[in-house]
Structures are given as structure tokens and as C-alpha cells.
Amino acid sequence: MFYDWILLLAIAVGVTFIADKLRQPYPTFLVIVGLIIGLVPIPALENIKHFSTNDVVFQTAVIIIFLAALLGDAALKLPLDELRENKKPILLLAFVGTFLTFLLVLSLTYLLLRLPLQQALIFGSLMAATDPVSVLSIFRSMGLNKRLSIIVEGESLANDGVAVVLFKIALVTTVLTLTGVSQGLLIFIKVVCGGIVIGGLGGFLASRITSRIDNHLVEIGLSIVLFYGAYELAEHFHLSGVIAVVTAGLILGTYGKNIGMSDLTHERMDSFWEVVAFIANILIFLMVGLQVANISFADKWMLVVGSILIVLIARFIAVYVSLIFDKGVPRPWKHVIAWGGLKGSLSIALILSISPTFPGRELLLAMTFTNVVFSLLVQGVTIKKLVSFLGVK
């Protein structure tokens, strides 16, 4: 197992190096190489294919090992003051936009693709949010206008937690009634607010401890405990671990750094999490490509193509409608935000968590994987050209 991880990492690092030399976003290259390895019979790589396409391995890697680190790193480096200044478009996109996307994808897949209600609910929740792993890895390398970058990153971190909560509610919902919707709304509020409370308390406590320590190794260790501890504690109480980590990272990255971190600790902590996030990112995107190659698309192509169109339409409508309430976002930015609504590893990890006996699981897998690959290989590749064309840089 250790050998498989090392080989996977070696391939990922090599592909990332080539992508960097070609000045292309490395997630795209990694997904393509993963697809090639998965589809082409290469005897020396058969073990790694079986290892990385195991559902349990992928879920464990993404949700338990990598997700908290990636979210923590992103939140740690986001300036809270600038988030506050742009809170209106971020909140509109993360909540109004996410709910609109969910409702539109749910309605259109139910009415046009004739999916059963629960399958439509699940697919809507999986496609409701942008994936922070995909968005951050591609958008950070583009040199975007700083305010636009803050809005995009803030949305991807906030709506991720919203989508996970919607997914959990969709798993147990078979009929839409007024009572069921009311109960779902209460569960949603509890899960989100609970995650904020746990992350806020953890971030504040870690910040106070940091102010009494002047040892960068201990403080980095404390940040590891904070991110993974906040995630696990929130999930233990059936709250949002994603929102808990983001909240904790924001507080440690602003309040904690201001009251107690030396310049050396600040620099070393950022460097440490940058390396961890890089390793997690490259492994995830390579594994996504390998996973997609393992899915059967037989007799599903019409539904799969239809789902891509529905998700794109829903995303554009949701962005434009939600940002009607904020006149400060220029029209070209809305185009970039809408086209940059990338899907990624979290959607795959969530769909893989569904029981193999769930009716329609194979169709949902095919639709989810195809939308993820389309967003990475088509939207991810062309987003730079769109930014250049619109003169956003």
C-alpha cells in the first residue's frame, strides 16, 4: 500500500512538472494522464490502478486525509478583511446561487431526464456547488483581479459546506412535502451553524494558545490538530466538518496571526500547508482520472450529455440571478464566475459513499464523473482564454 502511494505521487509530481513547463493548469494534465493509465493496459501499473480506484481508498483519501488540509490551507491564507469587504457577493453566490443551482438541476433532471425524485435530489446536491480543490488550484495560477479572486475563492469554500449538507438531506428524502422541506431547512440551519460554532471556538482557542508559544514547529503542529480536530468533532455531532475547518482556518489566519505569530512562524506555517495542499491536490486529480476510467457509460450517453447541459444552464442562471442583488460586480466578472464553476473530487467522493445497492447508483456515478471531467478538461482549460478575451486580468 505504501509503495502504491509513492508510485502514485511520483507520477503526479512528474506530470505536474511537465504541465508547469508547458504553462498549463496541472489539474487538467493529471486528469488526462489518469484517464490514459486507466484505459490503456500497462502491466507495470495494474496494481496502482486497482488500488486507486477502490471506492474506500478514494473516499478515505479525499474526505478524511486531504479535504481538511486543503480547506484549512485555503482559509488560512484568505484575508478576513477582504472577505468582509466582499461578503455580499460571496454570500449571495454561496447561499442563493447554490440553492438556485440545486433547485434548477433537481427540477430539470426530474422533468427532462425523467430521473426518480430521490436521484434528482442527490444529483442536484452534487452539482450545486463549485469544488474548492478544483477552483483554487486553477484560479490561483491565473493572476486574476484580486477582488474577483477573493469572491471566487470565498464562494468555493462557503458553498462546499452547503452542498455537503444538501447531499446528506437528499439521501434520506424520498418525497417532497411541506413538513419534509421544513425539517430539511431546520437540519440545514443546525448543521451549518453548528459547524461555524465548533470552528470558531477551535480557531479562537488555537489562536490564544499560539499567542503564548514562540516555536514554529509546535504552532504548525497545533494547526494540524485544529483542522483535523475541528472536522472530526463537527462530523461526530453530525454537523458540517467542511464549514468548521473553513471557520477555524479563517480565525487562525487572521486573529491568530495578529495576536501571536512571529514572522518566522507565519512564513513557515504558510510554506508547510502550501506543500501539504500541493501534494493532496496532485494526488486527487490523478486519482479522479483513474476513477473515471473505471466507470461504465454504456446506454447512458444521452442522459450524461443532457446532464452536462443542465448543469451549465443552471450555473449560469444561478450566478446571474443571485448577483442581480449586487450591482458592484461587473458583467465580465459574472461570465468568469459562471464558467469557472468547476466540479471536482468532493462530488466524486460523495457519490462513491452511496451504498452499491442504491437504485440508480451507476447512472448517478456516470453523470457525476462526466460533469467533473467536463468541468476540468473543458472549462478548466478554456477559463484562461475567457479571462483574456474579457480583459479581466
Long-range contacts (C-beta under 8 A, 24 or more apart in sequence): 1-51, 4-47, 4-48, 4-51, 4-52, 7-45, 7-48, 8-48, 8-51, 8-52, 8-283, 8-286, 8-287, 9-279, 9-282, 9-283, 11-37, 11-48, 11-286, 12-282, 12-283, 12-285, 12-286, 13-282, 15-282, 15-286, 16-282, 24-381, 25-137, 25-138, 25-141, 25-380, 25-381, 25-384, 26-137, 26-281, 26-282, 26-285, 27-134, 27-137, 27-138, 27-281, 27-285, 27-376, 27-380, 28-376, 28-377, 28-380, 28-381, 30-282, 30-285, 30-286, 30-288, 30-289, 31-285, 31-286, 31-288, 31-289, 31-292, 31-373, 31-376, 31-377, 32-289, 32-377, 33-286, 33-289, 34-285, 34-286, 34-287, 34-288, 34-289, 34-290, 34-291, 34-292, 34-293, 35-289, 35-290, 35-292, 35-293, 35-373, 36-289, 37-289, 37-290, 37-293, 38-289, 38-290, 38-291, 38-292, 38-293, 38-294, 39-293, 49-290, 52-286, 52-287, 52-290, 52-291, 53-290, 53-291, 53-293, 53-294, 55-352, 58-287, 58-291, 58-348, 58-349, 58-352, 59-349, 59-352, 59-353, 61-283, 61-284, 61-287, 62-284, 62-287, 62-345, 62-346, 62-348, 62-349, 63-346, 63-349, 63-353, 65-280, 66-133, 66-280, 66-283, 66-284, 66-345, 67-231, 67-242, 67-245, 67-346, 67-349, 68-227, 68-228, 68-230, 68-231, 68-241, 68-245, 69-227, 69-228, 69-273, 69-276, 69-277, 69-280, 70-132, 70-133, 70-136, 70-277, 70-280, 70-281, 71-132, 71-157, 71-160, 71-227, 71-242, 71-245, 71-246, 71-249, 72-223, 72-226, 72-227, 72-245, 72-248, 72-249, 72-273, 73-249, 73-273, 73-274, 73-276, 73-277, 74-132, 74-136, 74-153, 74-157, 74-246, 74-249, 74-277, 75-157, 75-245, 75-246, 75-247, 75-248, 75-249, 75-250, 75-253, 76-223, 76-249, 76-250, 76-252, 76-253, 76-269, 76-270, 76-273, 77-253, 77-270, 77-273, 78-150, 78-153, 78-154, 78-157, 78-249, 78-250, 78-253, 79-150, 79-254, 80-250, 80-253, 80-254, 80-255, 81-254, 82-146, 82-147, 82-150, 83-150, 83-154, 83-250, 86-147, 86-150, 86-151, 86-154, 88-325, 88-326, 88-328, 89-151, 89-155, 89-323, 89-326, 89-328, 89-329, 90-150, 90-151, 90-154, 90-155, 90-158, 91-158, 92-322, 92-323, 92-325, 92-326, 93-151, 93-155, 93-159, 93-319, 93-322, 93-323, 93-337, 94-154, 94-155, 94-158, 94-159, 94-162, 95-158, 95-159, 95-162, 96-318, 96-321, 96-322, 96-325, 97-155, 97-159, 97-318, 97-319, 97-321, 97-322, 97-323, 98-128, 98-129, 98-159, 98-162, 98-163, 98-166, 98-318, 99-128, 99-162, 100-314, 100-317, 100-318, 100-321, 100-322, 101-127, 101-128, 101-129, 101-314, 101-315, 101-318, 102-127, 102-128, 102-163, 102-166, 104-310, 104-313, 104-314, 104-317, 104-318, 105-310, 105-311, 105-314, 108-310, 108-313, 108-314, 109-307, 109-310, 112-306, 112-310, 113-303, 113-306, 113-307, 113-310, 115-360, 115-363, 116-359, 116-360, 117-174, 117-175, 117-176, 118-170, 118-173, 118-174, 119-359, 119-360, 119-363, 119-364, 121-170, 121-173, 122-167, 122-170, 122-171, 122-351, 122-354, 122-364, 123-307, 123-364, 123-367, 123-368, 124-166, 124-170, 125-163, 125-166, 125-167, 125-169, 125-170, 126-163, 126-167, 126-343, 126-347, 126-350, 126-351, 126-364, 126-368, 127-311, 127-314, 127-343, 127-347, 127-368, 127-371, 128-159, 128-162, 128-163, 128-166, 129-156, 129-159, 129-160, 129-162, 129-163, 130-155, 130-156, 130-159, 130-160, 130-340, 130-341, 130-342, 130-343, 131-156, 131-160, 131-342, 131-343, 131-344, 131-345, 131-346, 131-347, 131-372, 132-156, 132-157, 132-160, 132-344, 132-346, 133-280, 133-281, 133-284, 133-344, 133-345, 133-346, 134-342, 134-343, 134-344, 134-345, 134-375, 134-376, 134-380, 135-340, 135-342, 135-344, 137-281, 137-285, 138-340, 138-342, 138-380, 138-383, 139-340, 139-383, 142-383, 142-384, 142-387, 142-393, 143-393, 144-336, 144-387, 144-392, 144-393, 145-333, 145-392, 145-393, 148-333, 148-336, 148-337, 148-392, 151-329, 151-333, 151-337, 152-336, 152-337, 152-340, 155-337, 157-246, 158-243, 158-246, 160-242, 160-346, 161-192, 161-195, 161-240, 161-242, 161-243, 161-246, 162-192, 163-346, 164-240, 164-242, 164-346, 164-350, 165-191, 165-192, 165-240, 167-350, 171-354, 190-239, 191-238, 191-239, 191-240, 192-240, 192-243, 194-234, 194-237, 194-239, 194-240, 195-234, 195-239, 195-240, 195-241, 195-242, 195-243, 195-244, 195-247, 196-243, 196-244, 196-247, 198-230, 198-233, 198-234, 198-237, 198-239, 198-244, 198-247, 199-230, 199-234, 199-243, 199-244, 199-245, 199-246, 199-247, 199-248, 199-249, 199-251, 200-247, 200-248, 200-251, 202-226, 202-229, 202-230, 202-233, 202-244, 202-248, 203-230, 203-247, 203-248, 203-249, 203-250, 203-251, 203-252, 203-255, 203-256, 204-251, 204-255, 206-248, 206-251, 206-252, 206-256, 207-251, 207-252, 207-255, 207-256, 207-259, 207-260, 208-259, 208-260, 210-252, 210-256, 210-259, 210-260, 210-261, 210-265, 211-256, 211-259, 211-260, 212-260, 213-260, 214-262, 214-265, 216-262, 216-264, 216-265, 216-268, 216-269, 219-261, 219-265, 219-269, 220-265, 220-268, 220-269, 220-272, 223-252, 223-269, 223-273, 226-252, 284-344, 284-345, 285-345, 285-376, 287-345, 288-344, 288-345, 288-348, 288-372, 288-373, 288-376, 289-373, 291-348, 291-369, 292-369, 292-370, 292-372, 292-373, 295-365, 295-366, 295-369, 296-362, 296-366, 297-366, 297-370, 300-362, 300-363, 300-366, 300-367, 303-363, 303-366, 303-367, 304-366, 304-367, 304-370, 307-367, 307-370, 307-371, 308-370, 308-371, 308-374, 311-343, 311-371, 315-341, 332-390, 332-391, 332-392, 333-392, 335-386, 335-390, 336-383, 336-386, 336-387, 336-390, 336-392, 339-379, 339-382, 339-383, 339-386, 340-379, 340-383, 341-375, 341-379, 342-375, 342-376, 342-379, 342-380, 343-368, 343-371, 343-372, 343-375, 343-376, 344-372, 344-375, 344-376, 345-372, 347-371, 347-372, 348-372
